[in-house]
Amino acid sequence: MTCTAMAIDWLGFGYAAAIALGGFMGYKKKGSVMSLIAGILFGSMAAYGALMISYDPTKTFYSLVASGALTIVMGMRFKKSGKIMPAGIMAGLSLLMVLRLLFMGMIVM
């Protein structure tokens, strides 16, 4: 039986935690149930994606879906409101995650 070391996707898990925490903060500060639901949903998807990447760096699908959707949605919210917090920061983080995942895909292949 062979044991292989697994490279944990710490950035992916950190990003997932930021999403979940952002959803909770939206709920806590503004009473937005939708923020809480979206934070839990997308945070869970990003965490699952980070887990998949930890097992196999080529499995970026779930992380790309979560970060891609948040890039679009939060980017549109930022454009509409002009507020850096939270829409601009989340759009920027999500875009950085998309670029990281695409770059990882080019390196792995």
C-alpha positions in Angstrom: 0.0 0.0 0.0 1.4 3.4 -1.0 0.7 6.6 0.7 0.9 9.8 -1.3 1.1 13.3 0.2 -1.7 15.5 -0.6 -1.1 19.2 -1.3 -3.9 21.0 0.6 -5.4 23.9 -1.3 -5.1 26.4 1.5 -6.0 29.4 -0.7 -9.1 27.7 -1.9 -10.2 26.9 1.7 -9.4 30.5 2.7 -11.5 31.8 -0.2 -14.4 29.5 0.8 -14.2 30.8 4.4 -14.2 34.4 3.2 -17.4 33.7 1.2 -19.2 32.0 4.1 -18.1 34.8 6.5 -19.2 37.5 4.1 -22.6 35.9 3.8 -22.9 35.7 7.6 -21.8 39.3 8.0 -24.4 40.4 5.4 -27.0 38.7 7.5 -25.7 40.0 10.8 -25.4 43.7 9.7 -28.3 44.0 7.2 -30.5 41.1 8.1 -30.1 39.8 4.6 -31.2 36.1 4.6 -30.2 35.9 0.9 -26.6 36.9 1.8 -26.6 34.1 4.4 -28.0 31.5 2.0 -25.6 32.6 -0.9 -22.7 32.6 1.5 -23.4 29.1 2.7 -24.1 27.8 -0.8 -21.2 29.3 -2.6 -18.8 28.9 0.4 -19.7 25.2 0.5 -19.2 24.8 -3.2 -15.8 26.6 -3.0 -14.8 24.4 -0.1 -15.8 21.3 -1.9 -13.8 22.6 -4.9 -10.8 23.2 -2.7 -11.1 19.6 -1.4 -11.2 18.2 -4.9 -8.2 20.3 -5.9 -6.4 19.0 -2.8 -6.9 15.4 -4.1 -6.3 16.1 -7.8 -5.1 19.6 -9.0 -6.9 19.0 -12.4 -10.3 19.0 -10.7 -11.1 22.7 -10.8 -14.7 22.6 -12.0 -16.5 23.3 -8.7 -14.1 26.1 -7.7 -14.3 27.7 -11.1 -18.1 27.6 -11.0 -18.3 29.2 -7.6 -15.6 31.9 -8.2 -16.9 32.5 -11.8 -20.4 33.1 -10.7 -19.4 35.3 -7.8 -17.1 37.3 -10.1 -20.1 38.1 -12.4 -22.7 38.6 -9.7 -20.6 40.7 -7.4 -19.0 42.6 -10.3 -22.5 43.6 -11.4 -23.4 44.7 -7.9 -20.2 46.7 -7.7 -20.9 48.4 -11.0 -24.4 49.2 -9.9 -23.6 50.4 -6.4 -20.0 51.6 -6.7 -19.4 50.3 -3.2 -16.0 48.7 -2.5 -17.4 46.8 0.5 -18.6 44.1 0.1 -19.3 43.8 -3.7 -16.0 45.2 -5.0 -13.8 43.2 -2.7 -15.7 40.0 -3.3 -15.7 40.6 -7.1 -11.9 41.2 -7.0 -11.2 38.1 -4.8 -13.3 36.0 -7.0 -11.6 37.3 -10.2 -8.2 36.5 -8.7 -9.4 33.0 -7.8 -10.7 32.5 -11.4 -7.3 33.6 -12.8 -5.4 31.4 -10.3 -7.5 28.3 -11.3 -7.1 29.0 -15.0 -3.3 29.4 -14.4 -3.2 26.2 -12.4 -5.0 24.4 -15.2 -2.4 25.5 -17.7 0.5 24.4 -15.5 -1.0 21.0 -14.6 -1.8 20.1 -18.2 
